[in-house]
């Protein structure tokens, strides 16, 4: 989420506050689930890609993200992102270049986020938790590009669901070791060292540096399962 002091849509959450009408709020939540299931159930194989909305098009990470999505699309997968700018835009752009379906799950924010120009199919959500279900339910893999709180949130939620066996194991791929190495060191030297996770928990995800290797890792995972 990018901060914007001059946000024309800053009162959207106040205007749509359903906290005093919780019964009616359920219907809005249900409608988002129905719309999401209706559209995404027809997509087929897909990979959810997460990354920073703040990354500029002229940066190394943007270009790498585009390549990652390009190879994923060439491997026969649709690409799902949060539909925003930055690395989400790069992923949708790469998917389109690879002739794959490019999907965006947009979130309504106080500072409105518009879907990027490379999204072929867009779904809008008011509720983060409904949107999160869509990212997981229809994805054959998660690719975690360099990002901030939102990206970290998706990463940790995915590995928590796998750790607790609430969902079947699927590839969770951290891309770019230079960016993620400090976090992985902390997980090993602090979290694991204090006994707060098991050694096997650190094998739920993998680290990849080559854009081509991301698609290959996903294909290898499913080849071994067949």
Backbone as a chain_set.jsonl record, in Angstrom:
{"seq": "XXXXXXXXXXXXXXXXXXXXXXXXXXXXXXXXXXXXXXXXXXXXXXXXXXXXXXXXXXXXXXXXXXXXXXXXXXXXXXXXXXXXXXXXXXXXXXXXXXXXXXXXXXXXXXXXXXXXXXXXXXXXXXXXXXXXXXXXXXXXXXXXXXXXXXXXXXXXXXXXXXXXXXXXXXXXXXXXXXXXXXXXXXXXXXXXXXXXXXXXXXXXXXXXXXXXXXXXXXXXXXXXXX", "coords": {"N": [[0.853, -1.186, 0.0], [0.632, 2.173, -0.913], [1.325, 5.225, 0.535], [-0.615, 8.228, 0.432], [-1.116, 11.526, 0.688], [-2.948, 13.16, -0.502], [-5.53, 11.944, -0.988], [-8.267, 11.147, -2.768], [-10.164, 9.328, -2.171], [-10.338, 8.873, 0.508], [-12.303, 8.632, 2.426], [-13.693, 6.309, 2.015], [-13.868, 3.995, 3.582], [-15.176, 4.855, 5.862], [-17.603, 5.649, 4.78], [-18.608, 3.221, 3.961], [-18.992, 1.772, 6.237], [-19.922, -1.02, 7.909], [-20.127, -1.866, 10.466], [-22.118, -1.445, 12.285], [-24.134, -2.784, 11.205], [-23.991, -5.62, 11.07], [-25.282, -7.984, 10.265], [-26.222, -7.492, 7.642], [-23.811, -7.084, 6.472], [-22.749, -9.605, 6.126], [-23.915, -10.496, 3.754], [-22.652, -8.983, 1.809], [-20.059, -9.939, 2.086], [-20.482, -12.624, 1.395], [-21.211, -12.259, -1.29], [-18.794, -11.458, -2.409], [-17.245, -13.77, -2.114], [-18.745, -15.528, -3.754], [-18.567, -14.281, -6.305], [-15.786, -14.381, -6.668], [-15.239, -17.183, -6.584], [-16.766, -17.965, -8.776], [-15.508, -16.783, -11.02], [-12.718, -17.465, -10.8], [-12.654, -20.23, -10.629], [-12.726, -21.129, -13.179], [-10.306, -20.689, -14.286], [-8.157, -22.506, -14.309], [-4.854, -23.943, -14.075], [-2.845, -21.979, -11.961], [-0.583, -19.459, -10.706], [0.124, -17.625, -7.85], [1.523, -14.473, -7.43], [3.454, -12.345, -5.453], [4.52, -9.091, -4.376], [6.271, -5.96, -3.9], [4.384, -2.936, -4.143], [5.647, -0.615, -4.587], [7.876, -0.621, -6.154], [9.761, 0.658, -8.828], [9.43, 0.881, -12.465], [11.933, 1.056, -13.756], [13.785, -0.393, -12.352], [15.954, -3.044, -11.127], [14.63, -5.18, -9.79], [12.02, -4.984, -10.778], [12.328, -5.685, -13.488], [13.285, -8.3, -13.171], [11.079, -9.477, -11.919], [9.21, -9.37, -13.974], [10.381, -11.176, -15.751], [10.267, -13.541, -14.246], [7.464, -14.011, -14.13], [6.957, -14.221, -16.844], [8.223, -16.654, -17.588], [6.776, -18.406, -16.013], [4.244, -18.166, -17.167], [4.838, -19.141, -19.731], [5.221, -21.743, -19.054], [2.709, -22.677, -18.812], [0.951, -21.725, -16.89], [-1.542, -19.609, -15.433], [-1.232, -16.253, -14.19], [-1.628, -14.767, -11.075], [-2.056, -11.737, -9.413], [-2.022, -8.981, -7.038], [-2.975, -6.942, -8.525], [-2.044, -4.337, -8.51], [0.386, -1.576, -8.795], [3.999, -1.489, -9.364], [5.808, -4.405, -8.496], [3.702, -6.134, -8.83], [2.48, -5.189, -11.146], [4.629, -5.655, -12.879], [4.678, -8.456, -12.87], [2.163, -9.099, -13.975], [2.575, -7.971, -16.472], [4.672, -9.558, -17.449], [3.353, -12.007, -17.579], [1.446, -11.524, -19.568], [3.162, -11.072, -21.715], [4.193, -13.592, -21.969], [2.082, -14.895, -23.073], [0.158, -15.837, -21.333], [-2.685, -16.116, -19.103], [-3.537, -13.202, -17.381], [-4.217, -12.173, -14.238], [-5.86, -10.061, -11.88], [-6.379, -9.357, -8.504], [-7.967, -7.031, -7.114], [-7.889, -4.657, -4.403], [-10.055, -2.695, -2.441], [-9.128, 0.342, -1.222], [-8.548, 3.03, 1.191], [-6.989, 4.962, -0.115], [-7.407, 4.817, -3.306], [-6.623, 1.947, -5.196], [-5.822, 1.366, -8.447], [-6.351, -1.113, -10.955], [-3.541, -2.417, -12.716], [-2.342, -1.843, -16.121], [-1.841, -4.239, -17.385], [-3.455, -6.288, -16.643], [-5.694, -8.858, -17.459], [-8.03, -10.052, -16.509], [-9.969, -8.857, -13.922], [-10.81, -8.747, -10.495], [-12.643, -7.22, -7.906], [-12.251, -6.456, -4.436], [-13.484, -5.804, -1.149], [-12.754, -6.836, 1.229], [-9.943, -7.997, 2.846], [-9.576, -10.603, 3.813], [-11.26, -12.23, 2.289], [-10.164, -11.909, -0.226], [-7.652, -13.047, 0.265], [-8.292, -15.742, 0.513], [-8.921, -16.325, -2.137], [-6.451, -16.009, -3.401], [-5.074, -18.221, -2.375], [-6.714, -20.523, -2.764], [-6.922, -21.039, -5.518], [-4.372, -21.336, -6.469], [-1.468, -22.956, -7.662], [0.996, -22.567, -6.761], [2.95, -20.301, -4.734], [4.713, -17.366, -5.377], [7.078, -15.376, -3.957], [8.091, -12.289, -4.232], [10.512, -9.602, -3.674], [9.29, -7.495, -1.119], [7.015, -5.637, 1.071], [5.108, -5.241, 4.093], [2.6, -6.342, 3.264], [3.368, -8.328, 1.434], [4.958, -9.941, 3.077], [2.984, -10.763, 4.844], [1.34, -12.411, 3.214], [3.196, -14.412, 2.614], [3.839, -15.534, 5.19], [1.317, -16.35, 6.002], [0.719, -18.345, 4.126], [2.75, -20.305, 4.63], [2.102, -20.92, 7.226], [-0.441, -22.082, 6.967], [0.269, -24.369, 5.556], [2.074, -25.544, 7.376], [0.367, -26.145, 9.518], [-1.223, -27.944, 8.347], [-3.618, -27.213, 7.175], [-3.991, -26.739, 4.568], [-2.996, -28.522, 1.603], [0.447, -29.252, 0.95], [2.232, -27.053, -1.156], [4.287, -25.477, -3.694], [6.132, -22.87, -2.249], [7.812, -20.126, -2.994], [10.543, -18.168, -2.432], [11.902, -15.4, -3.981], [15.014, -14.201, -4.933], [17.767, -14.226, -3.222], [19.475, -12.365, -2.045], [17.806, -10.375, -1.069], [16.112, -11.772, 0.718], [17.749, -13.184, 2.469], [18.562, -12.067, 5.086], [16.139, -12.307, 6.552], [15.744, -15.081, 6.506], [17.98, -15.919, 7.893], [17.382, -14.897, 10.425], [15.087, -16.415, 11.022], [16.264, -18.936, 11.277], [18.376, -18.588, 13.197], [17.2, -17.378, 15.347], [14.287, -17.789, 15.674], [14.039, -20.616, 15.162], [16.156, -21.468, 16.779], [15.196, -20.898, 19.314], [13.347, -22.829, 19.564], [10.831, -22.461, 18.494], [9.866, -23.146, 16.028], [9.89, -26.157, 14.059], [12.587, -28.055, 12.568], [11.793, -29.11, 10.12], [9.878, -27.293, 9.369], [11.222, -25.231, 8.21], [11.673, -26.133, 5.739], [9.463, -25.801, 4.239], [9.357, -23.804, 2.404], [11.222, -22.568, -0.456], [14.264, -21.132, -1.789], [15.035, -19.138, -4.535], [16.971, -17.872, -7.274], [17.193, -17.485, -10.023], [15.115, -16.434, -12.656], [14.09, -18.331, -14.528], [14.324, -20.671, -13.083], [12.292, -20.605, -11.249], [9.829, -21.316, -12.478], [10.629, -23.861, -13.282], [11.01, -25.123, -10.812], [8.411, -25.252, -9.845], [7.193, -26.913, -11.771], [8.729, -29.212, -11.381], [7.99, -29.969, -8.787], [5.305, -30.811, -9.106], [5.646, -32.789, -10.986], [6.937, -34.733, -9.518], [4.909, -35.525, -7.846], [3.121, -36.805, -9.445]], "CA": [[0.0, 0.0, 0.0], [1.426, 3.389, -1.017], [0.683, 6.347, 1.222], [-0.919, 9.378, -0.41], [-1.77, 12.521, 1.538], [-4.016, 13.795, -1.252], [-6.307, 10.791, -1.407], [-9.661, 11.532, -3.005], [-11.046, 8.249, -1.726], [-9.934, 8.594, 1.878], [-13.447, 8.372, 3.311], [-14.452, 5.165, 1.531], [-14.121, 3.029, 4.65], [-16.19, 5.43, 6.739], [-18.877, 5.63, 4.071], [-19.078, 1.849, 3.828], [-18.847, 1.127, 7.539], [-21.032, -1.914, 8.199], [-19.937, -2.422, 11.804], [-23.374, -1.359, 13.022], [-25.114, -3.573, 10.468], [-23.22, -6.83, 10.782], [-26.077, -8.988, 9.563], [-26.197, -7.167, 6.227], [-22.42, -7.2, 6.024], [-22.553, -10.992, 5.716], [-24.314, -10.655, 2.364], [-21.59, -8.418, 0.98], [-18.956, -10.905, 2.146], [-20.898, -13.77, 0.582], [-21.182, -11.901, -2.708], [-17.409, -11.457, -2.847], [-16.855, -15.169, -2.268], [-19.43, -16.084, -4.922], [-17.956, -13.72, -7.514], [-14.432, -14.909, -6.789], [-15.313, -18.601, -6.949], [-17.351, -18.071, -10.118], [-14.521, -16.403, -12.037], [-11.423, -18.136, -10.692], [-12.792, -21.678, -10.809], [-12.6, -21.41, -14.609], [-8.987, -20.255, -14.735], [-7.22, -23.607, -14.485], [-3.615, -23.84, -13.307], [-2.427, -20.591, -11.751], [0.439, -19.171, -9.7], [-0.034, -16.307, -7.228], [2.8, -13.78, -7.295], [3.355, -11.208, -4.54], [5.696, -8.237, -4.333], [6.055, -4.572, -3.523], [3.698, -1.998, -5.041], [6.43, 0.629, -4.647], [9.038, -0.785, -7.028], [9.628, 1.417, -10.076], [9.688, 0.092, -13.676], [13.313, 1.105, -14.23], [14.651, -1.05, -11.378], [16.336, -4.442, -11.363], [13.608, -6.096, -9.3], [10.88, -4.937, -11.705], [12.679, -6.464, -14.672], [13.345, -9.706, -12.762], [9.703, -9.936, -11.678], [8.6, -9.59, -15.294], [10.944, -12.418, -16.29], [9.707, -14.655, -13.462], [6.096, -14.254, -14.584], [7.027, -14.652, -18.251], [8.551, -18.088, -17.639], [5.642, -19.118, -15.419], [3.205, -18.199, -18.197], [5.293, -20.04, -20.786], [5.093, -23.104, -18.531], [1.309, -23.052, -18.879], [0.198, -21.27, -15.721], [-2.026, -18.236, -15.321], [-0.563, -15.496, -13.122], [-2.53, -13.978, -10.238], [-1.405, -10.752, -8.544], [-2.936, -8.061, -6.375], [-3.41, -6.033, -9.597], [-1.537, -2.98, -8.328], [1.603, -1.17, -9.497], [5.232, -2.1, -8.871], [6.105, -5.777, -8.908], [2.457, -6.746, -9.306], [2.397, -4.781, -12.55], [5.675, -6.369, -13.613], [4.265, -9.854, -13.016], [1.088, -9.14, -14.967], [3.195, -7.662, -17.765], [5.396, -10.748, -17.876], [2.368, -13.035, -17.934], [0.883, -11.187, -20.88], [4.214, -11.286, -22.717], [4.326, -15.035, -22.118], [0.819, -15.395, -23.631], [-0.618, -16.475, -20.283], [-3.771, -15.309, -18.547], [-3.032, -12.273, -16.37], [-5.358, -11.919, -13.362], [-5.609, -9.138, -10.779], [-7.349, -9.323, -7.408], [-7.811, -5.665, -6.606], [-8.449, -4.4, -3.074], [-10.529, -1.324, -2.259], [-8.372, 0.988, -0.149], [-8.852, 4.459, 1.354], [-6.353, 5.568, -1.287], [-7.833, 3.817, -4.285], [-5.64, 1.28, -6.032], [-6.392, 1.015, -9.739], [-5.676, -2.252, -11.59], [-2.549, -2.015, -13.706], [-2.772, -1.968, -17.514], [-1.535, -5.558, -17.934], [-4.413, -7.262, -16.115], [-6.741, -9.265, -18.398], [-9.237, -10.316, -15.723], [-9.83, -8.208, -12.618], [-11.861, -8.9, -9.495], [-12.485, -6.239, -6.843], [-12.59, -6.93, -3.097], [-13.45, -4.88, -0.018], [-12.277, -7.544, 2.416], [-8.668, -8.659, 2.647], [-9.609, -12.038, 4.103], [-11.866, -12.903, 1.141], [-9.123, -11.858, -1.268], [-6.615, -14.018, 0.608], [-8.809, -17.071, 0.163], [-8.819, -16.482, -3.585], [-5.037, -16.201, -3.733], [-4.637, -19.563, -1.983], [-7.575, -21.607, -3.261], [-6.751, -21.323, -6.942], [-2.953, -21.271, -6.816], [-0.63, -24.151, -7.601], [2.246, -22.155, -6.108], [3.132, -18.901, -4.362], [6.041, -16.797, -5.617], [7.209, -14.212, -3.084], [9.118, -11.351, -4.682], [10.809, -8.606, -2.641], [8.145, -6.654, -0.792], [6.861, -5.137, 2.426], [4.22, -5.91, 5.038], [1.598, -7.158, 2.579], [4.053, -9.491, 0.881], [5.307, -10.791, 4.212], [1.739, -11.316, 5.357], [0.948, -13.517, 2.352], [4.189, -15.466, 2.788], [3.693, -16.216, 6.473], [0.026, -17.039, 6.056], [0.824, -19.568, 3.324], [3.542, -21.347, 5.288], [1.357, -21.318, 8.422], [-1.485, -23.01, 6.531], [0.933, -25.635, 5.225], [2.616, -26.097, 8.625], [-0.727, -26.659, 10.344], [-1.936, -28.902, 7.495], [-4.943, -26.742, 6.796], [-3.998, -26.923, 3.123], [-1.944, -29.428, 1.138], [1.694, -28.578, 0.63], [2.46, -26.639, -2.529], [5.525, -24.689, -3.711], [6.208, -21.475, -1.8], [9.14, -19.795, -3.513], [11.097, -16.832, -2.194], [12.783, -15.06, -5.089], [16.131, -13.28, -4.703], [18.381, -14.543, -1.927], [20.063, -11.155, -1.468], [16.761, -9.671, -0.332], [15.481, -12.59, 1.759], [18.715, -13.844, 3.341], [18.49, -11.642, 6.491], [14.953, -12.884, 7.173], [15.968, -16.519, 6.689], [18.954, -16.054, 8.983], [16.644, -14.662, 11.666], [14.242, -17.584, 11.267], [17.105, -20.051, 11.716], [19.204, -18.306, 14.366], [16.395, -16.889, 16.468], [13.017, -18.502, 15.833], [14.328, -22.047, 15.294], [17.05, -21.663, 17.928], [14.385, -20.855, 20.524], [12.416, -23.948, 19.558], [9.481, -22.01, 18.146], [9.482, -23.901, 14.84], [10.675, -27.366, 13.857], [13.504, -27.99, 11.426], [11.024, -29.377, 8.904], [9.115, -26.102, 9.002], [12.072, -24.379, 7.384], [11.703, -26.726, 4.403], [8.167, -25.559, 3.589], [9.597, -22.868, 1.305], [12.546, -22.653, -1.061], [14.845, -19.859, -2.224], [15.446, -19.229, -5.944], [17.536, -16.622, -7.779], [17.069, -17.395, -11.477], [13.71, -16.423, -13.063], [13.717, -19.588, -15.174], [14.277, -21.736, -12.093], [11.024, -20.545, -10.524], [8.891, -22.166, -13.209], [11.135, -25.235, -13.243], [10.763, -25.662, -9.468], [6.982, -25.569, -9.757], [6.948, -28.083, -12.612], [9.374, -30.354, -10.737], [7.179, -30.348, -7.624], [4.129, -31.551, -9.548], [6.107, -33.999, -11.671], [7.247, -35.718, -8.474], [3.668, -35.948, -7.235], [2.31, -37.57, -10.408]], "C": [[0.888, 1.235, 0.0], [0.675, 4.541, -0.364], [0.489, 7.518, 0.267], [-1.709, 10.386, 0.416], [-2.966, 13.163, 0.841], [-4.923, 12.717, -1.832], [-7.769, 11.166, -1.54], [-10.634, 10.524, -2.426], [-10.853, 7.935, -0.248], [-11.085, 8.245, 2.807], [-14.232, 7.128, 2.932], [-14.796, 4.182, 2.637], [-15.181, 3.551, 5.618], [-17.567, 5.36, 6.087], [-19.478, 4.231, 4.028], [-18.939, 1.079, 5.134], [-20.099, 0.309, 7.862], [-20.976, -2.439, 9.626], [-21.206, -2.362, 12.635], [-24.499, -2.139, 12.337], [-24.481, -4.899, 10.072], [-24.003, -7.889, 10.028], [-26.047, -8.745, 8.055], [-24.788, -7.287, 5.651], [-22.13, -8.613, 5.52], [-22.885, -11.179, 4.238], [-23.27, -10.082, 1.406], [-20.393, -9.368, 0.942], [-19.273, -12.117, 1.275], [-20.8, -13.462, -0.91], [-19.748, -11.882, -3.243], [-16.887, -12.877, -3.024], [-17.468, -15.763, -3.535], [-18.796, -15.582, -6.213], [-16.563, -14.29, -7.751], [-14.415, -16.357, -7.229], [-15.791, -18.768, -8.393], [-16.306, -17.818, -11.202], [-13.283, -17.287, -11.979], [-11.509, -19.645, -10.869], [-12.618, -22.084, -12.272], [-11.194, -21.137, -15.154], [-8.057, -21.413, -15.063], [-5.978, -23.413, -13.632], [-3.169, -22.383, -13.187], [-1.365, -20.516, -10.662], [0.186, -17.766, -9.169], [1.339, -15.703, -6.983], [2.597, -12.519, -6.46], [4.647, -10.394, -4.577], [5.299, -6.793, -4.097], [5.324, -3.77, -4.595], [4.549, -0.766, -5.305], [7.608, 0.561, -5.612], [8.804, -0.128, -8.378], [10.014, 0.571, -11.301], [11.138, 0.072, -14.148], [14.296, 0.401, -13.29], [14.915, -2.512, -11.742], [15.235, -5.397, -10.951], [12.387, -6.12, -10.214], [11.15, -5.83, -12.909], [12.743, -7.957, -14.35], [11.944, -10.274, -12.536], [8.989, -10.219, -12.996], [9.093, -10.906, -15.899], [10.395, -13.647, -15.567], [8.321, -15.007, -13.987], [6.053, -14.732, -16.025], [7.263, -16.162, -18.339], [7.441, -18.933, -17.016], [4.51, -19.241, -16.445], [3.573, -19.158, -19.325], [5.184, -21.5, -20.365], [3.636, -23.551, -18.452], [0.451, -22.643, -17.708], [-0.344, -19.85, -15.934], [-1.295, -17.566, -14.163], [-1.609, -14.639, -12.405], [-1.705, -13.02, -9.391], [-2.481, -9.927, -7.836], [-3.408, -6.934, -7.264], [-2.839, -4.62, -9.522], [-0.304, -2.666, -9.14], [2.822, -1.954, -9.006], [5.441, -3.509, -9.392], [4.868, -6.55, -9.315], [2.269, -6.43, -10.79], [3.409, -5.542, -13.394], [5.279, -7.817, -13.868], [3.143, -9.986, -14.044], [1.623, -8.867, -16.377], [3.934, -8.881, -18.308], [4.46, -11.867, -18.303], [1.78, -12.773, -19.312], [1.913, -11.432, -21.977], [4.418, -12.771, -22.987], [3.072, -15.705, -22.64], [-0.008, -16.171, -22.607], [-1.724, -15.556, -19.801], [-3.234, -14.491, -17.376], [-4.201, -11.789, -15.52], [-4.958, -10.963, -12.24], [-6.731, -9.176, -9.761], [-7.189, -7.988, -6.697], [-8.468, -5.517, -5.238], [-8.865, -2.935, -2.988], [-9.853, -0.731, -1.022], [-8.831, 2.434, 0.017], [-8.214, 5.301, 0.251], [-6.484, 4.564, -2.418], [-6.678, 3.27, -5.101], [-6.322, 0.868, -7.332], [-5.639, -0.181, -10.323], [-4.678, -1.759, -12.639], [-3.005, -2.406, -15.121], [-2.559, -3.361, -18.097], [-2.456, -6.657, -17.407], [-5.48, -7.566, -17.166], [-8.079, -9.452, -17.692], [-9.048, -9.716, -14.339], [-11.061, -8.48, -11.761], [-11.601, -7.891, -8.383], [-12.977, -6.768, -5.507], [-12.552, -5.778, -2.096], [-12.776, -5.518, 1.19], [-10.995, -8.313, 2.102], [-8.788, -10.171, 2.832], [-10.279, -12.828, 2.979], [-10.847, -12.991, 0.011], [-8.025, -12.884, -1.005], [-7.037, -15.446, 0.269], [-8.645, -17.322, -1.332], [-7.376, -16.712, -4.029], [-4.605, -17.646, -3.48], [-5.409, -20.654, -2.714], [-7.274, -22.001, -4.701], [-5.299, -21.282, -7.395], [-2.279, -22.63, -6.678], [0.704, -23.85, -6.933], [2.131, -20.697, -5.718], [4.559, -18.507, -4.722], [6.114, -15.481, -4.868], [8.39, -13.368, -3.563], [9.433, -10.368, -3.554], [9.634, -7.667, -2.386], [8.109, -6.271, 0.672], [5.881, -5.935, 3.251], [3.206, -6.829, 4.343], [2.187, -8.436, 2.021], [4.431, -10.473, 1.985], [4.077, -11.48, 4.787], [1.304, -12.53, 4.539], [1.904, -14.696, 2.503], [3.952, -16.24, 4.076], [2.338, -16.912, 6.607], [0.083, -18.358, 5.296], [1.591, -20.656, 4.062], [2.893, -21.794, 6.602], [0.269, -22.328, 8.067], [-0.898, -24.374, 6.18], [1.448, -26.318, 6.486], [1.53, -26.768, 9.451], [-1.62, -27.647, 9.584], [-3.388, -28.516, 7.242], [-5.104, -26.762, 5.277], [-2.875, -27.891, 2.759], [-0.693, -28.622, 0.786], [1.766, -28.246, -0.852], [3.686, -25.731, -2.531], [5.325, -23.26, -3.218], [7.645, -21.047, -2.063], [9.486, -18.346, -3.197], [12.076, -16.53, -3.314], [13.752, -13.957, -4.687], [16.713, -13.442, -3.302], [18.987, -13.316, -1.258], [19.047, -10.419, -0.598], [16.29, -10.47, 0.88], [16.455, -13.205, 2.759], [18.646, -13.371, 4.795], [17.28, -12.22, 7.229], [15.161, -14.371, 7.459], [16.98, -16.783, 7.799], [18.276, -15.864, 10.336], [15.76, -15.856, 12.014], [15.06, -18.754, 11.824], [17.77, -19.774, 13.065], [18.416, -17.825, 15.573], [15.148, -17.742, 16.683], [13.247, -20.003, 16.042], [15.181, -22.33, 16.533], [16.298, -21.64, 19.249], [13.325, -21.955, 20.558], [10.999, -23.585, 19.157], [8.979, -22.551, 16.812], [10.354, -25.148, 14.792], [11.595, -27.196, 12.657], [12.767, -28.195, 10.112], [10.225, -28.164, 8.444], [9.911, -25.173, 8.088], [12.226, -24.934, 5.968], [10.394, -26.515, 3.645], [8.345, -24.667, 2.366], [10.997, -23.059, 0.76], [12.969, -21.264, -1.539], [15.394, -20.036, -3.635], [15.948, -17.869, -6.414], [17.357, -16.419, -9.278], [15.593, -17.419, -11.88], [13.241, -17.72, -13.71], [13.528, -20.708, -14.16], [12.976, -21.73, -11.296], [10.007, -21.47, -11.183], [9.33, -23.629, -13.167], [10.872, -25.884, -11.891], [9.297, -26.051, -9.295], [6.668, -26.828, -10.556], [7.544, -29.346, -11.988], [8.547, -30.866, -9.569], [6.005, -31.222, -8.069], [4.481, -32.802, -10.346], [6.393, -35.113, -10.666], [5.994, -36.281, -7.814], [2.845, -36.866, -8.134], [2.786, -39.004, -10.525]], "O": [[1.8, 1.341, 0.82], [-0.486, 4.794, -0.686], [1.326, 7.768, -0.601], [-2.849, 10.121, 0.798], [-3.886, 13.652, 1.497], [-5.057, 12.606, -3.051], [-8.435, 11.466, -0.549], [-11.805, 10.839, -2.214], [-11.176, 6.833, 0.195], [-10.878, 7.634, 3.855], [-15.32, 6.901, 3.46], [-15.881, 3.599, 2.641], [-15.99, 2.779, 6.133], [-18.564, 5.055, 6.741], [-20.698, 4.067, 4.056], [-18.785, -0.142, 5.123], [-21.183, 0.856, 8.062], [-21.708, -3.369, 9.965], [-21.366, -3.132, 13.582], [-25.639, -2.163, 12.8], [-24.44, -5.257, 8.894], [-23.427, -8.622, 9.225], [-25.867, -9.682, 7.278], [-24.619, -7.563, 4.464], [-21.348, -8.79, 4.587], [-22.209, -11.938, 3.544], [-23.035, -10.63, 0.329], [-19.788, -9.573, -0.11], [-18.426, -12.577, 0.51], [-20.361, -14.3, -1.697], [-19.51, -12.246, -4.395], [-16.164, -13.157, -3.98], [-16.776, -16.43, -4.304], [-18.52, -16.371, -7.117], [-16.202, -14.637, -8.875], [-13.67, -16.728, -8.136], [-15.281, -19.608, -9.134], [-16.231, -18.555, -12.184], [-12.845, -17.804, -13.007], [-10.514, -20.275, -11.228], [-12.389, -23.256, -12.567], [-10.932, -21.333, -16.341], [-7.255, -21.319, -15.992], [-6.043, -22.784, -12.575], [-3.121, -21.651, -14.175], [-1.265, -21.398, -9.81], [0.047, -16.822, -9.947], [2.213, -16.342, -6.397], [1.692, -11.726, -6.719], [5.73, -10.94, -4.783], [4.115, -6.457, -4.098], [5.599, -3.899, -5.788], [4.206, 0.047, -6.163], [8.267, 1.571, -5.86], [7.763, -0.337, -9.002], [10.827, -0.346, -11.19], [11.533, -0.843, -14.87], [15.507, 0.579, -13.417], [14.205, -3.119, -12.543], [14.929, -6.336, -11.686], [11.781, -7.175, -10.403], [10.303, -6.633, -13.301], [12.311, -8.786, -15.151], [11.658, -11.41, -12.914], [8.251, -11.197, -13.111], [8.314, -11.656, -16.487], [10.097, -14.664, -16.192], [8.036, -16.173, -14.259], [5.211, -15.553, -16.388], [6.574, -16.86, -19.083], [7.199, -20.058, -17.454], [3.894, -20.299, -16.572], [2.724, -19.901, -19.817], [5.068, -22.39, -21.208], [3.358, -24.686, -18.065], [-0.658, -23.151, -17.541], [0.316, -19.006, -16.54], [-0.798, -18.241, -13.262], [-2.366, -13.895, -13.029], [-0.759, -13.439, -8.725], [-3.679, -10.147, -8.014], [-4.156, -6.063, -6.821], [-3.125, -3.793, -10.388], [0.029, -3.397, -10.073], [2.682, -2.963, -8.315], [5.273, -3.776, -10.582], [4.965, -7.521, -10.066], [1.938, -7.31, -11.584], [3.092, -6.015, -14.485], [5.513, -8.346, -14.955], [3.171, -10.884, -14.886], [1.168, -9.468, -17.35], [3.83, -9.197, -19.493], [4.733, -12.586, -19.264], [1.635, -13.689, -20.122], [1.577, -11.94, -23.047], [4.773, -13.163, -24.099], [2.983, -16.933, -22.659], [-0.782, -17.056, -22.97], [-1.699, -14.354, -20.063], [-2.561, -15.021, -16.493], [-5.077, -11.08, -16.014], [-3.848, -11.046, -11.713], [-7.902, -9.043, -10.116], [-6.37, -7.848, -5.789], [-9.473, -6.165, -4.947], [-8.126, -2.045, -3.407], [-9.997, -1.249, 0.085], [-9.429, 3.007, -0.894], [-8.828, 6.241, -0.254], [-5.75, 3.577, -2.473], [-5.859, 4.023, -5.63], [-7.29, 0.107, -7.315], [-4.416, -0.256, -10.2], [-4.948, -0.798, -13.36], [-3.933, -3.197, -15.289], [-3.045, -3.646, -19.192], [-2.246, -7.834, -17.701], [-6.1, -6.65, -17.705], [-9.127, -9.063, -18.208], [-8.074, -10.029, -13.655], [-12.194, -8.445, -12.239], [-10.457, -7.723, -7.959], [-13.999, -7.451, -5.444], [-11.702, -4.892, -2.181], [-12.283, -4.816, 2.073], [-10.965, -9.165, 1.214], [-8.172, -10.937, 2.091], [-9.91, -13.976, 2.734], [-10.698, -14.035, -0.625], [-7.524, -13.516, -1.935], [-6.233, -16.25, -0.202], [-8.268, -18.421, -1.739], [-7.115, -17.514, -4.926], [-3.861, -18.225, -4.272], [-4.814, -21.603, -3.225], [-7.364, -23.176, -5.056], [-5.03, -21.2, -8.594], [-2.494, -23.354, -5.706], [1.452, -24.762, -6.581], [1.333, -19.947, -6.281], [5.504, -19.23, -4.409], [5.316, -14.575, -5.107], [9.548, -13.708, -3.318], [8.691, -10.307, -2.574], [9.057, -7.113, -3.321], [9.046, -6.542, 1.423], [5.816, -7.159, 3.137], [2.981, -7.956, 4.783], [1.581, -9.503, 2.12], [4.246, -11.682, 1.845], [4.134, -12.649, 5.17], [0.94, -13.561, 5.104], [1.472, -15.848, 2.518], [3.873, -17.469, 4.057], [2.234, -17.951, 7.258], [-0.44, -19.371, 5.762], [1.144, -21.801, 4.119], [3.109, -22.923, 7.044], [0.078, -23.314, 8.778], [-1.498, -25.409, 6.471], [1.281, -27.526, 6.654], [1.749, -27.838, 10.019], [-2.63, -28.121, 10.104], [-4.264, -29.37, 7.112], [-6.223, -26.798, 4.766], [-1.92, -28.058, 3.518], [-0.776, -27.464, 0.377], [1.404, -29.062, -1.699], [4.092, -25.256, -1.471], [4.459, -22.536, -3.708], [8.578, -21.544, -1.433], [8.807, -17.419, -3.639], [12.985, -17.318, -3.571], [13.351, -12.915, -4.168], [16.215, -12.869, -2.332], [19.011, -13.233, -0.03], [19.381, -9.906, 0.47], [16.091, -9.904, 1.955], [16.026, -13.702, 3.8], [18.668, -14.219, 5.687], [17.385, -12.583, 8.401], [14.797, -14.859, 8.529], [16.853, -17.75, 8.55], [18.567, -16.59, 11.286], [15.694, -16.263, 13.174], [14.612, -19.467, 12.721], [17.736, -20.613, 13.965], [18.914, -17.862, 16.698], [14.974, -18.344, 17.743], [12.717, -20.591, 16.985], [14.953, -23.309, 17.245], [16.714, -22.291, 20.208], [12.503, -22.004, 21.473], [10.063, -24.328, 19.45], [7.795, -22.428, 16.499], [11.422, -25.195, 15.403], [11.401, -26.302, 11.833], [13.069, -27.543, 9.113], [9.931, -28.026, 7.256], [9.34, -24.424, 7.295], [12.829, -24.297, 5.104], [10.241, -27.004, 2.526], [7.58, -24.758, 1.407], [11.859, -23.637, 1.422], [12.15, -20.355, -1.674], [16.138, -20.981, -3.899], [15.42, -16.834, -6.007], [17.369, -15.282, -9.749], [14.875, -18.338, -11.484], [12.118, -18.163, -13.468], [12.686, -21.587, -14.343], [12.601, -22.754, -10.725], [9.398, -22.308, -10.518], [8.5, -24.527, -13.032], [10.546, -27.07, -11.827], [8.987, -27.065, -8.669], [5.957, -27.71, -10.074], [6.944, -30.419, -12.055], [8.421, -32.077, -9.383], [5.745, -32.263, -7.465], [3.71, -33.761, -10.38], [6.126, -36.286, -10.93], [6.016, -37.391, -7.283], [1.985, -37.609, -7.66], [2.217, -39.783, -11.289]]}, "num_chains": 1, "name": "protein.A"}
